[in-house]
Amino acid sequence: MDLTERLIEGGRVFEGKFLEVRRDRVALPDGGEALREYVQHPGACVVIAEVRPGILIFERQFRYPLGQVFIEMPAGKIDQTDSLLGCAQRELLEETGYSASSWQHVGRMHNCIGYSNEKIEIFLARELLPGKPELDEGEFVEVFEMSLDEAEQAVLDGRITDAKTITCLFWARRLL
């Protein structure tokens, strides 16, 4: 069965600093038509950073759209000049001060498939070397360590609700 929807016409509704909103008219598999609105995003990388066996690096960061502080793994958007690995390395260093001598690309996730084309590349960083964070202007992050077991418990009790971090914990349990 062909489930593909095909673009008839569409375009940008809004363009911001790093994302845009699009509205497209599409042909449906049954011959009908529908409107699709979605966020076009450049993509991101997230890093599972193991500082010691079973101990991971996390961040607390205020997220304005939801008005609260979240526990997350280091992550950031892919710049036009970035390689995927380069993005992961840059974000780990900028946000936490850590660099790593061992890197592995472990997977990809799609965060909001109903209304965004964002994809997030997942990396595992090991053999970490501490350094000084180089946060972007206007970025405020608290870096801390937590065991994989405690992080999984934090998902179960609601302290961790960020989807990319939960996905990374799934990978961490299998890889570490």
C-alpha positions as a printed NumPy array, in Angstrom:
array([[ 0.   ,  0.   ,  0.   ],
       [ 1.365,  3.416, -0.98 ],
       [ 0.923,  5.799,  1.97 ],
       [ 2.915,  8.653,  0.428],
       [ 1.507, 12.169,  0.322],
       [ 2.696, 14.325, -2.584],
       [ 3.228, 18.086, -2.611],
       [ 0.821, 20.048, -4.796],
       [ 1.855, 23.52 , -3.694],
       [ 3.039, 25.275, -0.595],
       [ 5.565, 27.505,  0.97 ],
       [ 6.939, 29.37 ,  3.928],
       [ 4.476, 30.969,  6.352],
       [ 7.107, 32.221,  8.822],
       [10.9  , 32.404,  8.842],
       [12.754, 32.849, 12.123],
       [16.381, 32.853, 13.178],
       [16.854, 29.092, 12.828],
       [13.526, 27.539, 11.876],
       [10.612, 28.188,  9.583],
       [ 6.952, 27.229,  9.452],
       [ 5.559, 25.858,  6.196],
       [ 2.043, 25.189,  4.928],
       [ 1.685, 22.731,  2.051],
       [-1.285, 21.395,  0.122],
       [-0.763, 17.686, -0.541],
       [-2.374, 14.923, -2.561],
       [-3.434, 12.023, -0.349],
       [-3.074,  8.332, -1.259],
       [-6.842,  8.069, -1.869],
       [-6.838, 11.015, -4.307],
       [-8.074, 13.595, -1.806],
       [-6.209, 16.688, -0.675],
       [-5.152, 18.053,  2.715],
       [-3.212, 20.936,  4.255],
       [-0.042, 20.143,  6.201],
       [ 1.589, 22.695,  8.499],
       [ 4.994, 21.893,  9.939],
       [ 8.186, 23.31 , 11.363],
       [11.275, 23.011,  9.173],
       [14.312, 22.593, 11.433],
       [18.027, 22.276, 10.536],
       [18.487, 19.257, 12.809],
       [20.493, 18.724, 15.971],
       [22.98 , 16.462, 17.72 ],
       [22.756, 15.09 , 21.254],
       [25.626, 13.547, 23.21 ],
       [25.599, 10.657, 25.665],
       [28.738, 11.691, 27.556],
       [30.146,  9.031, 29.902],
       [32.521, 10.753, 32.311],
       [33.243,  7.544, 34.268],
       [31.831,  4.029, 33.904],
       [28.058,  4.313, 34.334],
       [28.194,  8.055, 35.129],
       [26.811, 10.494, 32.555],
       [26.908, 14.254, 32.048],
       [23.592, 16.117, 32.226],
       [22.483, 19.734, 32.131],
       [19.764, 21.753, 33.741],
       [18.471, 24.412, 31.381],
       [15.44 , 26.713, 31.38 ],
       [13.281, 26.147, 28.307],
       [11.176, 29.206, 27.574],
       [ 8.337, 27.581, 25.548],
       [ 7.396, 25.442, 28.568],
       [ 8.504, 27.919, 31.23 ],
       [10.555, 25.52 , 33.316],
       [13.979, 24.012, 33.905],
       [14.603, 20.629, 32.278],
       [17.219, 17.934, 32.786],
       [18.811, 17.15 , 29.426],
       [21.878, 15.685, 27.813],
       [24.183, 18.123, 25.969],
       [22.732, 18.983, 22.561],
       [22.459, 21.685, 19.967],
       [21.391, 22.491, 16.448],
       [23.47 , 21.658, 13.412],
       [25.014, 24.719, 11.778],
       [25.303, 24.884,  7.975],
       [29.08 , 24.439,  8.143],
       [28.961, 21.525, 10.628],
       [29.582, 17.876, 10.045],
       [27.406, 15.751, 12.332],
       [30.404, 14.763, 14.459],
       [31.635, 18.365, 14.455],
       [28.285, 19.533, 15.81 ],
       [28.341, 16.937, 18.604],
       [31.925, 17.798, 19.546],
       [31.216, 21.542, 19.525],
       [28.077, 21.255, 21.645],
       [29.716, 19.022, 24.254],
       [32.639, 21.435, 24.579],
       [30.598, 24.658, 24.523],
       [27.958, 23.527, 27.01 ],
       [29.962, 21.365, 29.416],
       [33.642, 22.143, 28.85 ],
       [34.335, 18.47 , 28.134],
       [36.047, 17.095, 25.059],
       [36.284, 13.394, 24.258],
       [38.809, 11.18 , 22.512],
       [36.298,  8.423, 21.698],
       [33.188,  9.14 , 19.596],
       [30.532,  6.845, 18.166],
       [27.444,  7.766, 16.136],
       [24.79 ,  5.433, 17.55 ],
       [21.515,  6.471, 15.969],
       [18.988,  9.045, 14.902],
       [15.639, 10.105, 16.278],
       [12.775, 12.219, 14.981],
       [11.47 , 14.325, 17.83 ],
       [ 8.049, 15.537, 16.649],
       [ 7.042, 13.594, 13.533],
       [ 3.54 , 15.053, 13.378],
       [ 4.589, 18.679, 12.985],
       [ 8.353, 18.96 , 12.426],
       [11.038, 17.542, 10.135],
       [13.66 , 17.832, 12.898],
       [16.047, 14.917, 13.166],
       [18.472, 14.486, 16.031],
       [21.719, 12.562, 15.601],
       [22.777, 10.628, 18.715],
       [26.457, 10.308, 19.66 ],
       [28.265,  8.459, 22.439],
       [31.335, 10.265, 23.829],
       [33.822,  8.479, 26.078],
       [37.284,  9.145, 27.487],
       [36.245, 12.656, 28.471],
       [38.7  , 15.421, 29.242],
       [37.485, 18.316, 31.429],
       [37.803, 21.897, 30.283],
       [35.986, 25.199, 30.477],
       [32.495, 25.66 , 28.99 ],
       [32.135, 28.257, 26.228],
       [28.401, 28.971, 26.358],
       [26.742, 30.957, 23.599],
       [25.57 , 34.461, 24.491],
       [22.27 , 34.224, 26.357],
       [22.771, 30.533, 27.185],
       [22.71 , 29.456, 30.837],
       [23.357, 25.829, 31.732],
       [24.116, 23.978, 34.964],
       [26.232, 20.865, 34.314],
       [26.119, 17.865, 36.651],
       [26.738, 14.11 , 36.777],
       [24.207, 11.348, 37.326],
       [24.408,  7.573, 37.128],
       [22.537,  5.76 , 34.382],
       [20.433,  3.989, 37.029],
       [19.449,  7.275, 38.69 ],
       [18.67 ,  8.862, 35.319],
       [16.34 ,  6.001, 34.427],
       [14.626,  6.439, 37.803],
       [14.317, 10.177, 37.032],
       [12.384,  9.27 , 33.875],
       [10.046,  7.042, 35.873],
       [ 9.393,  9.668, 38.563],
       [ 8.988, 12.559, 36.111],
       [12.188, 14.508, 36.742],
       [13.359, 13.788, 33.183],
       [10.699, 14.336, 30.521],
       [12.824, 15.528, 27.58 ],
       [12.297, 13.107, 24.673],
       [15.845, 13.226, 23.289],
       [17.29 , 12.506, 26.733],
       [14.899,  9.596, 27.291],
       [15.878,  8.181, 23.896],
       [19.563,  8.568, 24.791],
       [19.028,  6.654, 28.028],
       [17.557,  3.801, 25.97 ],
       [20.783,  3.767, 23.916],
       [23.024,  4.208, 26.974],
       [21.519,  1.158, 28.684],
       [22.399, -0.941, 25.655],
       [25.869,  0.492, 24.99 ],
       [27.41 ,  1.098, 28.415]])
